[in-house]
Amino acid sequence: MEKLRIVRLEALGLESVFVREHFEELHLSGNRIVNLTTTGSPRSNCHLKVLDLRKNQFVNVSQLQPFGELVELQLDDNQITVLPLEPFTRMSQLRVLSLAGNRINQIVPSVARFELGELEYFSLARNELVRFGTANWELPSLKALLLNNNRLVELPDLSDFEQFFSLEQLTLGANDWSCSWLDSVLGSVLREDRETSIKLDNGPNTECPSEKVSGICCKFTISSSNDTTPGTASSELFVPEIHQAREQTEKLTAIHDEFKRSWDERLKALHTKLQSMLVIAMAELQTKKPVTVLQVTQLRQELEGLRNQSKSLETGKELHHRMEKRLAHFMIEMKNKLLQQTIETDKLLSQVNELRYRFDQQLKERTAENVTSSQSTV
């Protein structure tokens, strides 16, 4: 048994597994595992490099603390709801950490910095996260960050994704992002002069109820930067205006498509008529029949009429194209103004919340002083 390094115990209905110190790879997917146990000694030196716990009933990640030599840790599709980061801080060699498909609604920061110098792949996809802090995260080798299919509105500590300067893949789709926050933080991702190009995965191309920023669905919401209560609902702004603008856009698109279809049909008919005239003229020339002055005059008149129709069509098409461009520029300008107003509104609301917080604190302090003064008088 001491020579055993790779262990596969998949889909056996196991609920508990004892991990020996000499194990290097442990594949346990498809069981009902809740507990992982070791020798219990704080000085035990576990050499486990790969741990696959996908599709189990694992909850307590604190049980992973003895496995400080892990390189790959797969915890997808378990029952984790609260994720403390402290157990992972000892895993200095960890490269893959996947926690997708759990029910994580809270991330508890570590006492020190959350620093994993070798981590390249980090997935928190398909959970129930609303927000979490990244201020103390140091992941210099991180290449893939998956945050899709949560309920995230914003990451308050993240001003841009330059914090993860090795990032190559970023998945953000299927969340409740604030449009103003998303627009502000994606600047570094989409910047052309960035040293490392990032593949921005927007998720499936679904219809957005409100708006998109860089292809990612988002909402115009009141900033909740000073509200630390998890799961606090944000009030969505400008919903009627957005729906009205979208309806008008759809109507304009339908009109444009009908206009283009009609134009194409008229040009096709003109082309067919010209070809028919050319065939008739060539046939008459081949029979070597004498051409009368009347026939030449009629042919010239028909050609002139067709030429005038062609000019009219081209002029109308050019005019429609200019109007279409002006309309598109106008809509883009209005959208940008609306987004800017939303950002300014967010800032004002944040300032109001901060002032309210200070006022409440001063009121509490004065109330406490009055109570102390009254007690002293008595």
MARVEXGU-758042 format. One record per residue (C-alpha): residue in three letters; x, y, z. Coordinates in nm, 3 decimals, padded with zeros to 5 digits. Example, Ala and Ser with C-alpha at 12.3 -4.5 7.8 and 13.67 -1.06 7.14 Angstrom:
BEGIN
pt residu:ALA X:01.230 Y:-00.450 Z:00.780 $
pt residu:SER X:01.367 Y:-00.106 Z:00.714 $
This chain:
BEGIN
pt residu:MET X:00.000 Y:00.000 Z:00.000 $
pt residu:GLU X:00.287 Y:00.240 Z:00.063 $
pt residu:LYS X:00.379 Y:00.226 Z:-00.308 $
pt residu:LEU X:00.027 Y:00.331 Z:-00.410 $
pt residu:ARG X:00.037 Y:00.681 Z:-00.562 $
pt residu:ILE X:-00.269 Y:00.716 Z:-00.790 $
pt residu:VAL X:-00.608 Y:00.613 Z:-00.650 $
pt residu:ARG X:-00.938 Y:00.606 Z:-00.844 $
pt residu:LEU X:-01.257 Y:00.547 Z:-00.643 $
pt residu:GLU X:-01.520 Y:00.703 Z:-00.870 $
pt residu:ALA X:-01.900 Y:00.655 Z:-00.858 $
pt residu:LEU X:-01.896 Y:00.406 Z:-00.568 $
pt residu:GLY X:-02.137 Y:00.581 Z:-00.332 $
pt residu:LEU X:-01.860 Y:00.666 Z:-00.082 $
pt residu:GLU X:-01.939 Y:00.913 Z:00.197 $
pt residu:SER X:-01.597 Y:00.934 Z:00.367 $
pt residu:VAL X:-01.238 Y:00.875 Z:00.251 $
pt residu:PHE X:-00.914 Y:00.841 Z:00.447 $
pt residu:VAL X:-00.624 Y:01.008 Z:00.264 $
pt residu:ARG X:-00.284 Y:00.849 Z:00.324 $
pt residu:GLU X:00.029 Y:01.063 Z:00.322 $
pt residu:HIS X:00.188 Y:00.891 Z:00.020 $
pt residu:PHE X:-00.113 Y:00.941 Z:-00.214 $
pt residu:GLU X:-00.032 Y:01.178 Z:-00.505 $
pt residu:GLU X:-00.352 Y:01.163 Z:-00.711 $
pt residu:LEU X:-00.697 Y:01.096 Z:-00.569 $
pt residu:HIS X:-00.993 Y:01.075 Z:-00.810 $
pt residu:LEU X:-01.324 Y:01.061 Z:-00.623 $
pt residu:SER X:-01.584 Y:01.211 Z:-00.857 $
pt residu:GLY X:-01.945 Y:01.092 Z:-00.859 $
pt residu:ASN X:-01.969 Y:00.978 Z:-00.495 $
pt residu:ARG X:-02.153 Y:01.123 Z:-00.192 $
pt residu:ILE X:-01.842 Y:01.229 Z:-00.003 $
pt residu:VAL X:-01.881 Y:01.467 Z:00.290 $
pt residu:ASN X:-01.563 Y:01.397 Z:00.487 $
pt residu:LEU X:-01.193 Y:01.368 Z:00.404 $
pt residu:THR X:-00.972 Y:01.252 Z:00.690 $
pt residu:THR X:-00.596 Y:01.218 Z:00.736 $
pt residu:THR X:-00.372 Y:01.101 Z:01.023 $
pt residu:GLY X:-00.494 Y:01.397 Z:01.224 $
pt residu:SER X:-00.143 Y:01.504 Z:01.314 $
pt residu:PRO X:-00.072 Y:01.876 Z:01.252 $
pt residu:ARG X:00.277 Y:01.775 Z:01.139 $
pt residu:SER X:00.153 Y:01.522 Z:00.884 $
pt residu:ASN X:00.311 Y:01.576 Z:00.545 $
pt residu:CYS X:00.054 Y:01.491 Z:00.275 $
pt residu:HIS X:00.202 Y:01.467 Z:-00.075 $
pt residu:LEU X:-00.131 Y:01.486 Z:-00.260 $
pt residu:LYS X:-00.093 Y:01.673 Z:-00.593 $
pt residu:VAL X:-00.430 Y:01.613 Z:-00.762 $
pt residu:LEU X:-00.766 Y:01.593 Z:-00.585 $
pt residu:ASP X:-01.083 Y:01.543 Z:-00.790 $
pt residu:LEU X:-01.397 Y:01.578 Z:-00.575 $
pt residu:ARG X:-01.645 Y:01.672 Z:-00.849 $
pt residu:LYS X:-02.011 Y:01.573 Z:-00.807 $
pt residu:ASN X:-02.009 Y:01.491 Z:-00.438 $
pt residu:GLN X:-02.177 Y:01.641 Z:-00.129 $
pt residu:PHE X:-01.868 Y:01.812 Z:00.008 $
pt residu:VAL X:-01.934 Y:02.125 Z:00.218 $
pt residu:ASN X:-01.646 Y:02.206 Z:00.452 $
pt residu:VAL X:-01.336 Y:02.324 Z:00.261 $
pt residu:SER X:-01.147 Y:02.359 Z:00.591 $
pt residu:GLN X:-01.086 Y:01.984 Z:00.565 $
pt residu:LEU X:-00.845 Y:02.063 Z:00.278 $
pt residu:GLN X:-00.587 Y:02.241 Z:00.496 $
pt residu:PRO X:-00.350 Y:01.938 Z:00.527 $
pt residu:PHE X:-00.305 Y:01.924 Z:00.148 $
pt residu:GLY X:-00.047 Y:02.197 Z:00.107 $
pt residu:GLU X:00.120 Y:02.040 Z:-00.200 $
pt residu:LEU X:-00.190 Y:02.037 Z:-00.421 $
pt residu:VAL X:-00.143 Y:02.141 Z:-00.785 $
pt residu:GLU X:-00.496 Y:02.071 Z:-00.909 $
pt residu:LEU X:-00.814 Y:02.088 Z:-00.702 $
pt residu:GLN X:-01.153 Y:02.011 Z:-00.860 $
pt residu:LEU X:-01.457 Y:02.085 Z:-00.639 $
pt residu:ASP X:-01.726 Y:02.137 Z:-00.904 $
pt residu:ASP X:-02.090 Y:02.044 Z:-00.833 $
pt residu:ASN X:-02.078 Y:02.005 Z:-00.455 $
pt residu:GLN X:-02.279 Y:02.164 Z:-00.171 $
pt residu:ILE X:-02.045 Y:02.448 Z:-00.067 $
pt residu:THR X:-02.232 Y:02.765 Z:00.037 $
pt residu:VAL X:-01.967 Y:02.962 Z:00.231 $
pt residu:LEU X:-01.615 Y:02.973 Z:00.089 $
pt residu:PRO X:-01.335 Y:03.069 Z:00.329 $
pt residu:LEU X:-01.013 Y:03.148 Z:00.141 $
pt residu:GLU X:-00.784 Y:03.070 Z:00.435 $
pt residu:PRO X:-00.750 Y:02.693 Z:00.363 $
pt residu:PHE X:-00.610 Y:02.768 Z:00.016 $
pt residu:THR X:-00.337 Y:03.007 Z:00.128 $
pt residu:ARG X:-00.105 Y:02.715 Z:00.218 $
pt residu:MET X:-00.134 Y:02.566 Z:-00.133 $
pt residu:SER X:00.158 Y:02.759 Z:-00.282 $
pt residu:GLN X:00.186 Y:02.520 Z:-00.582 $
pt residu:LEU X:-00.182 Y:02.526 Z:-00.676 $
pt residu:ARG X:-00.243 Y:02.589 Z:-01.048 $
pt residu:VAL X:-00.606 Y:02.483 Z:-01.095 $
pt residu:LEU X:-00.887 Y:02.570 Z:-00.852 $
pt residu:SER X:-01.238 Y:02.498 Z:-00.976 $
pt residu:LEU X:-01.546 Y:02.559 Z:-00.760 $
pt residu:ALA X:-01.813 Y:02.578 Z:-01.032 $
pt residu:GLY X:-02.168 Y:02.458 Z:-00.977 $
pt residu:ASN X:-02.184 Y:02.488 Z:-00.599 $
pt residu:ARG X:-02.419 Y:02.719 Z:-00.405 $
pt residu:ILE X:-02.157 Y:02.966 Z:-00.289 $
pt residu:ASN X:-02.319 Y:03.291 Z:-00.173 $
pt residu:GLN X:-02.038 Y:03.424 Z:00.046 $
pt residu:ILE X:-01.659 Y:03.437 Z:00.020 $
pt residu:VAL X:-01.478 Y:03.486 Z:00.352 $
pt residu:PRO X:-01.143 Y:03.665 Z:00.298 $
pt residu:SER X:-00.827 Y:03.522 Z:00.445 $
pt residu:VAL X:-00.656 Y:03.679 Z:00.745 $
pt residu:ALA X:-00.348 Y:03.757 Z:00.536 $
pt residu:ARG X:-00.339 Y:03.818 Z:00.162 $
pt residu:PHE X:-00.499 Y:03.565 Z:-00.069 $
pt residu:GLU X:-00.175 Y:03.499 Z:-00.255 $
pt residu:LEU X:-00.132 Y:03.204 Z:-00.490 $
pt residu:GLY X:00.165 Y:03.271 Z:-00.713 $
pt residu:GLU X:00.118 Y:02.966 Z:-00.939 $
pt residu:LEU X:-00.262 Y:02.972 Z:-00.983 $
pt residu:GLU X:-00.355 Y:02.980 Z:-01.354 $
pt residu:TYR X:-00.721 Y:02.870 Z:-01.359 $
pt residu:PHE X:-00.986 Y:02.988 Z:-01.111 $
pt residu:SER X:-01.356 Y:02.913 Z:-01.159 $
pt residu:LEU X:-01.643 Y:03.043 Z:-00.946 $
pt residu:ALA X:-01.899 Y:02.991 Z:-01.223 $
pt residu:ARG X:-02.255 Y:02.872 Z:-01.163 $
pt residu:ASN X:-02.287 Y:02.982 Z:-00.802 $
pt residu:GLU X:-02.503 Y:03.234 Z:-00.613 $
pt residu:LEU X:-02.253 Y:03.513 Z:-00.556 $
pt residu:VAL X:-02.382 Y:03.869 Z:-00.532 $
pt residu:ARG X:-02.049 Y:04.039 Z:-00.458 $
pt residu:PHE X:-01.711 Y:03.970 Z:-00.300 $
pt residu:GLY X:-01.392 Y:04.163 Z:-00.232 $
pt residu:THR X:-01.070 Y:04.124 Z:-00.431 $
pt residu:ALA X:-00.861 Y:04.392 Z:-00.258 $
pt residu:ASN X:-00.615 Y:04.142 Z:-00.104 $
pt residu:TRP X:-00.597 Y:03.905 Z:-00.399 $
pt residu:GLU X:-00.254 Y:03.849 Z:-00.551 $
pt residu:LEU X:-00.276 Y:03.603 Z:-00.839 $
pt residu:PRO X:00.009 Y:03.706 Z:-01.073 $
pt residu:SER X:-00.007 Y:03.390 Z:-01.291 $
pt residu:LEU X:-00.386 Y:03.381 Z:-01.332 $
pt residu:LYS X:-00.480 Y:03.319 Z:-01.696 $
pt residu:ALA X:-00.848 Y:03.218 Z:-01.674 $
pt residu:LEU X:-01.109 Y:03.369 Z:-01.441 $
pt residu:LEU X:-01.465 Y:03.233 Z:-01.469 $
pt residu:LEU X:-01.742 Y:03.428 Z:-01.295 $
pt residu:ASN X:-02.036 Y:03.350 Z:-01.523 $
pt residu:ASN X:-02.382 Y:03.241 Z:-01.405 $
pt residu:ASN X:-02.390 Y:03.412 Z:-01.067 $
pt residu:ARG X:-02.591 Y:03.712 Z:-00.941 $
pt residu:LEU X:-02.302 Y:03.956 Z:-00.939 $
pt residu:VAL X:-02.382 Y:04.328 Z:-00.960 $
pt residu:GLU X:-02.031 Y:04.464 Z:-00.915 $
pt residu:LEU X:-01.697 Y:04.383 Z:-00.753 $
pt residu:PRO X:-01.646 Y:04.688 Z:-00.529 $
pt residu:ASP X:-01.267 Y:04.653 Z:-00.488 $
pt residu:LEU X:-01.198 Y:04.608 Z:-00.858 $
pt residu:SER X:-01.142 Y:04.927 Z:-01.060 $
pt residu:ASP X:-01.015 Y:04.736 Z:-01.365 $
pt residu:PHE X:-00.883 Y:04.392 Z:-01.449 $
pt residu:GLU X:-00.521 Y:04.514 Z:-01.460 $
pt residu:GLN X:-00.499 Y:04.359 Z:-01.112 $
pt residu:PHE X:-00.474 Y:04.024 Z:-01.295 $
pt residu:PHE X:-00.207 Y:04.122 Z:-01.545 $
pt residu:SER X:-00.156 Y:03.768 Z:-01.688 $
pt residu:LEU X:-00.527 Y:03.719 Z:-01.762 $
pt residu:GLU X:-00.612 Y:03.565 Z:-02.100 $
pt residu:GLN X:-00.969 Y:03.441 Z:-02.052 $
pt residu:LEU X:-01.247 Y:03.624 Z:-01.866 $
pt residu:THR X:-01.602 Y:03.487 Z:-01.846 $
pt residu:LEU X:-01.865 Y:03.729 Z:-01.713 $
pt residu:GLY X:-02.196 Y:03.636 Z:-01.879 $
pt residu:ALA X:-02.528 Y:03.557 Z:-01.706 $
pt residu:ASN X:-02.496 Y:03.795 Z:-01.409 $
pt residu:ASP X:-02.681 Y:04.107 Z:-01.289 $
pt residu:TRP X:-02.399 Y:04.350 Z:-01.367 $
pt residu:SER X:-02.444 Y:04.724 Z:-01.326 $
pt residu:CYS X:-02.395 Y:04.881 Z:-01.670 $
pt residu:SER X:-02.203 Y:05.180 Z:-01.532 $
pt residu:TRP X:-01.966 Y:04.959 Z:-01.328 $
pt residu:LEU X:-01.913 Y:04.715 Z:-01.614 $
pt residu:ASP X:-01.840 Y:04.996 Z:-01.860 $
pt residu:SER X:-01.580 Y:05.146 Z:-01.626 $
pt residu:VAL X:-01.386 Y:04.826 Z:-01.544 $
pt residu:LEU X:-01.374 Y:04.673 Z:-01.893 $
pt residu:GLY X:-01.155 Y:04.957 Z:-02.023 $
pt residu:SER X:-00.832 Y:04.770 Z:-01.951 $
pt residu:VAL X:-00.966 Y:04.447 Z:-02.099 $
pt residu:LEU X:-01.057 Y:04.604 Z:-02.433 $
pt residu:ARG X:-00.760 Y:04.838 Z:-02.458 $
pt residu:GLU X:-00.558 Y:04.772 Z:-02.774 $
pt residu:ASP X:-00.217 Y:04.844 Z:-02.621 $
pt residu:ARG X:-00.256 Y:04.586 Z:-02.344 $
pt residu:GLU X:00.042 Y:04.346 Z:-02.345 $
pt residu:THR X:-00.173 Y:04.034 Z:-02.296 $
pt residu:SER X:-00.487 Y:04.006 Z:-02.509 $
pt residu:ILE X:-00.791 Y:03.884 Z:-02.316 $
pt residu:LYS X:-01.064 Y:03.666 Z:-02.461 $
pt residu:LEU X:-01.386 Y:03.810 Z:-02.320 $
pt residu:ASP X:-01.647 Y:03.533 Z:-02.303 $
pt residu:ASN X:-01.996 Y:03.684 Z:-02.297 $
pt residu:GLY X:-02.183 Y:03.355 Z:-02.270 $
pt residu:PRO X:-02.470 Y:03.251 Z:-02.501 $
pt residu:ASN X:-02.616 Y:03.521 Z:-02.725 $
pt residu:THR X:-02.940 Y:03.570 Z:-02.530 $
pt residu:GLU X:-03.181 Y:03.862 Z:-02.540 $
pt residu:CYS X:-03.098 Y:04.116 Z:-02.269 $
pt residu:PRO X:-03.388 Y:04.267 Z:-02.071 $
pt residu:SER X:-03.208 Y:04.601 Z:-02.042 $
pt residu:GLU X:-02.876 Y:04.673 Z:-02.213 $
pt residu:LYS X:-02.536 Y:04.534 Z:-02.312 $
pt residu:VAL X:-02.182 Y:04.654 Z:-02.248 $
pt residu:SER X:-01.924 Y:04.489 Z:-02.475 $
pt residu:GLY X:-02.178 Y:04.218 Z:-02.550 $
pt residu:ILE X:-02.248 Y:04.140 Z:-02.181 $
pt residu:CYS X:-02.601 Y:04.184 Z:-02.045 $
pt residu:CYS X:-02.627 Y:04.444 Z:-01.767 $
pt residu:LYS X:-02.873 Y:04.674 Z:-01.593 $
pt residu:PHE X:-02.884 Y:05.043 Z:-01.513 $
pt residu:THR X:-02.886 Y:05.028 Z:-01.133 $
pt residu:ILE X:-02.843 Y:05.252 Z:-00.834 $
pt residu:SER X:-02.491 Y:05.208 Z:-00.700 $
pt residu:SER X:-02.479 Y:05.007 Z:-00.379 $
pt residu:SER X:-02.111 Y:05.067 Z:-00.301 $
pt residu:ASN X:-02.182 Y:05.172 Z:00.057 $
pt residu:ASP X:-02.434 Y:04.897 Z:00.121 $
pt residu:THR X:-02.256 Y:04.594 Z:00.261 $
pt residu:THR X:-02.565 Y:04.380 Z:00.311 $
pt residu:PRO X:-02.534 Y:04.073 Z:00.085 $
pt residu:GLY X:-02.821 Y:04.019 Z:-00.154 $
pt residu:THR X:-02.956 Y:04.374 Z:-00.131 $
pt residu:ALA X:-03.167 Y:04.435 Z:-00.440 $
pt residu:SER X:-03.070 Y:04.725 Z:-00.664 $
pt residu:SER X:-03.337 Y:04.943 Z:-00.822 $
pt residu:GLU X:-03.314 Y:04.930 Z:-01.198 $
pt residu:LEU X:-03.321 Y:05.266 Z:-01.374 $
pt residu:PHE X:-03.448 Y:05.384 Z:-01.714 $
pt residu:VAL X:-03.630 Y:05.057 Z:-01.791 $
pt residu:PRO X:-03.928 Y:05.222 Z:-01.976 $
pt residu:GLU X:-03.692 Y:05.444 Z:-02.176 $
pt residu:ILE X:-03.473 Y:05.146 Z:-02.272 $
pt residu:HIS X:-03.771 Y:04.940 Z:-02.387 $
pt residu:GLN X:-03.909 Y:05.236 Z:-02.583 $
pt residu:ALA X:-03.574 Y:05.294 Z:-02.755 $
pt residu:ARG X:-03.550 Y:04.923 Z:-02.837 $
pt residu:GLU X:-03.901 Y:04.919 Z:-02.988 $
pt residu:GLN X:-03.818 Y:05.221 Z:-03.204 $
pt residu:THR X:-03.495 Y:05.055 Z:-03.315 $
pt residu:GLU X:-03.681 Y:04.739 Z:-03.414 $
pt residu:LYS X:-03.935 Y:04.946 Z:-03.613 $
pt residu:LEU X:-03.657 Y:05.133 Z:-03.793 $
pt residu:THR X:-03.482 Y:04.805 Z:-03.870 $
pt residu:ALA X:-03.804 Y:04.661 Z:-04.017 $
pt residu:ILE X:-03.856 Y:04.974 Z:-04.231 $
pt residu:HIS X:-03.496 Y:04.958 Z:-04.349 $
pt residu:ASP X:-03.527 Y:04.588 Z:-04.441 $
pt residu:GLU X:-03.849 Y:04.650 Z:-04.637 $
pt residu:PHE X:-03.694 Y:04.950 Z:-04.814 $
pt residu:LYS X:-03.387 Y:04.746 Z:-04.907 $
pt residu:ARG X:-03.599 Y:04.456 Z:-05.032 $
pt residu:SER X:-03.806 Y:04.691 Z:-05.251 $
pt residu:TRP X:-03.489 Y:04.856 Z:-05.384 $
pt residu:ASP X:-03.333 Y:04.522 Z:-05.471 $
pt residu:GLU X:-03.646 Y:04.411 Z:-05.655 $
pt residu:ARG X:-03.659 Y:04.732 Z:-05.863 $
pt residu:LEU X:-03.290 Y:04.704 Z:-05.952 $
pt residu:LYS X:-03.339 Y:04.340 Z:-06.047 $
pt residu:ALA X:-03.635 Y:04.430 Z:-06.274 $
pt residu:LEU X:-03.428 Y:04.706 Z:-06.435 $
pt residu:HIS X:-03.143 Y:04.466 Z:-06.496 $
pt residu:THR X:-03.380 Y:04.210 Z:-06.653 $
pt residu:LYS X:-03.534 Y:04.473 Z:-06.883 $
pt residu:LEU X:-03.193 Y:04.591 Z:-07.003 $
pt residu:GLN X:-03.090 Y:04.234 Z:-07.079 $
pt residu:SER X:-03.414 Y:04.177 Z:-07.274 $
pt residu:MET X:-03.360 Y:04.493 Z:-07.479 $
pt residu:LEU X:-03.003 Y:04.388 Z:-07.553 $
pt residu:VAL X:-03.115 Y:04.043 Z:-07.671 $
pt residu:ILE X:-03.379 Y:04.194 Z:-07.902 $
pt residu:ALA X:-03.132 Y:04.442 Z:-08.045 $
pt residu:MET X:-02.872 Y:04.171 Z:-08.112 $
pt residu:ALA X:-03.134 Y:03.950 Z:-08.277 $
pt residu:GLU X:-03.241 Y:04.229 Z:-08.512 $
pt residu:LEU X:-02.881 Y:04.302 Z:-08.604 $
pt residu:GLN X:-02.818 Y:03.935 Z:-08.688 $
pt residu:THR X:-03.119 Y:03.922 Z:-08.926 $
pt residu:LYS X:-02.967 Y:04.217 Z:-09.114 $
pt residu:LYS X:-03.305 Y:04.388 Z:-09.133 $
pt residu:PRO X:-03.290 Y:04.760 Z:-09.198 $
pt residu:VAL X:-03.326 Y:04.965 Z:-08.881 $
pt residu:THR X:-03.571 Y:05.252 Z:-08.913 $
pt residu:VAL X:-03.528 Y:05.596 Z:-08.760 $
pt residu:LEU X:-03.839 Y:05.535 Z:-08.550 $
pt residu:GLN X:-03.690 Y:05.220 Z:-08.395 $
pt residu:VAL X:-03.366 Y:05.400 Z:-08.311 $
pt residu:THR X:-03.561 Y:05.687 Z:-08.155 $
pt residu:GLN X:-03.776 Y:05.448 Z:-07.946 $
pt residu:LEU X:-03.469 Y:05.256 Z:-07.832 $
pt residu:ARG X:-03.292 Y:05.577 Z:-07.738 $
pt residu:GLN X:-03.595 Y:05.699 Z:-07.541 $
pt residu:GLU X:-03.623 Y:05.369 Z:-07.354 $
pt residu:LEU X:-03.252 Y:05.372 Z:-07.271 $
pt residu:GLU X:-03.279 Y:05.730 Z:-07.151 $
pt residu:GLY X:-03.578 Y:05.640 Z:-06.934 $
pt residu:LEU X:-03.395 Y:05.343 Z:-06.785 $
pt residu:ARG X:-03.089 Y:05.561 Z:-06.721 $
pt residu:ASN X:-03.306 Y:05.817 Z:-06.538 $
pt residu:GLN X:-03.464 Y:05.539 Z:-06.329 $
pt residu:SER X:-03.120 Y:05.408 Z:-06.239 $
pt residu:LYS X:-03.002 Y:05.756 Z:-06.134 $
pt residu:SER X:-03.317 Y:05.803 Z:-05.926 $
pt residu:LEU X:-03.264 Y:05.471 Z:-05.753 $
pt residu:GLU X:-02.898 Y:05.545 Z:-05.679 $
pt residu:THR X:-02.981 Y:05.895 Z:-05.547 $
pt residu:GLY X:-03.255 Y:05.759 Z:-05.322 $
pt residu:LYS X:-03.031 Y:05.481 Z:-05.201 $
pt residu:GLU X:-02.752 Y:05.725 Z:-05.115 $
pt residu:LEU X:-02.994 Y:05.957 Z:-04.935 $
pt residu:HIS X:-03.135 Y:05.666 Z:-04.734 $
pt residu:HIS X:-02.782 Y:05.552 Z:-04.647 $
pt residu:ARG X:-02.692 Y:05.901 Z:-04.517 $
pt residu:MET X:-03.012 Y:05.916 Z:-04.311 $
pt residu:GLU X:-02.939 Y:05.571 Z:-04.171 $
pt residu:LYS X:-02.587 Y:05.675 Z:-04.066 $
pt residu:ARG X:-02.714 Y:05.995 Z:-03.904 $
pt residu:LEU X:-02.978 Y:05.796 Z:-03.714 $
pt residu:ALA X:-02.719 Y:05.543 Z:-03.596 $
pt residu:HIS X:-02.486 Y:05.821 Z:-03.476 $
pt residu:PHE X:-02.776 Y:05.990 Z:-03.297 $
pt residu:MET X:-02.874 Y:05.668 Z:-03.118 $
pt residu:ILE X:-02.514 Y:05.600 Z:-03.014 $
pt residu:GLU X:-02.483 Y:05.955 Z:-02.883 $
pt residu:MET X:-02.805 Y:05.927 Z:-02.683 $
pt residu:LYS X:-02.698 Y:05.590 Z:-02.543 $
pt residu:ASN X:-02.364 Y:05.735 Z:-02.430 $
pt residu:LYS X:-02.538 Y:06.034 Z:-02.271 $
pt residu:LEU X:-02.776 Y:05.801 Z:-02.087 $
pt residu:LEU X:-02.486 Y:05.589 Z:-01.963 $
pt residu:GLN X:-02.293 Y:05.898 Z:-01.849 $
pt residu:GLN X:-02.599 Y:06.030 Z:-01.664 $
pt residu:THR X:-02.632 Y:05.692 Z:-01.492 $
pt residu:ILE X:-02.269 Y:05.703 Z:-01.380 $
pt residu:GLU X:-02.315 Y:06.057 Z:-01.244 $
pt residu:THR X:-02.633 Y:05.945 Z:-01.066 $
pt residu:ASP X:-02.442 Y:05.655 Z:-00.909 $
pt residu:LYS X:-02.176 Y:05.897 Z:-00.782 $
pt residu:LEU X:-02.435 Y:06.134 Z:-00.634 $
pt residu:LEU X:-02.618 Y:05.849 Z:-00.463 $
pt residu:SER X:-02.291 Y:05.719 Z:-00.322 $
pt residu:GLN X:-02.215 Y:06.065 Z:-00.180 $
pt residu:VAL X:-02.566 Y:06.087 Z:-00.030 $
pt residu:ASN X:-02.525 Y:05.744 Z:00.132 $
pt residu:GLU X:-02.188 Y:05.847 Z:00.273 $
pt residu:LEU X:-02.330 Y:06.170 Z:00.417 $
pt residu:ARG X:-02.623 Y:05.980 Z:00.564 $
pt residu:TYR X:-02.384 Y:05.732 Z:00.725 $
pt residu:ARG X:-02.177 Y:06.016 Z:00.878 $
pt residu:PHE X:-02.493 Y:06.187 Z:01.005 $
pt residu:ASP X:-02.612 Y:05.863 Z:01.167 $
pt residu:GLN X:-02.272 Y:05.816 Z:01.331 $
pt residu:GLN X:-02.270 Y:06.174 Z:01.467 $
pt residu:LEU X:-02.628 Y:06.130 Z:01.592 $
pt residu:LYS X:-02.530 Y:05.810 Z:01.775 $
pt residu:GLU X:-02.225 Y:05.978 Z:01.931 $
pt residu:ARG X:-02.428 Y:06.279 Z:02.051 $
pt residu:THR X:-02.699 Y:06.053 Z:02.189 $
pt residu:ALA X:-02.436 Y:05.854 Z:02.378 $
pt residu:GLU X:-02.284 Y:06.178 Z:02.513 $
pt residu:ASN X:-02.625 Y:06.300 Z:02.631 $
pt residu:VAL X:-02.695 Y:05.970 Z:02.806 $
pt residu:THR X:-02.354 Y:05.982 Z:02.977 $
pt residu:SER X:-02.407 Y:06.344 Z:03.080 $
pt residu:SER X:-02.753 Y:06.263 Z:03.224 $
pt residu:GLN X:-02.612 Y:05.972 Z:03.422 $
pt residu:SER X:-02.335 Y:06.193 Z:03.561 $
pt residu:THR X:-02.587 Y:06.456 Z:03.668 $
pt residu:VAL X:-02.798 Y:06.198 Z:03.846 $
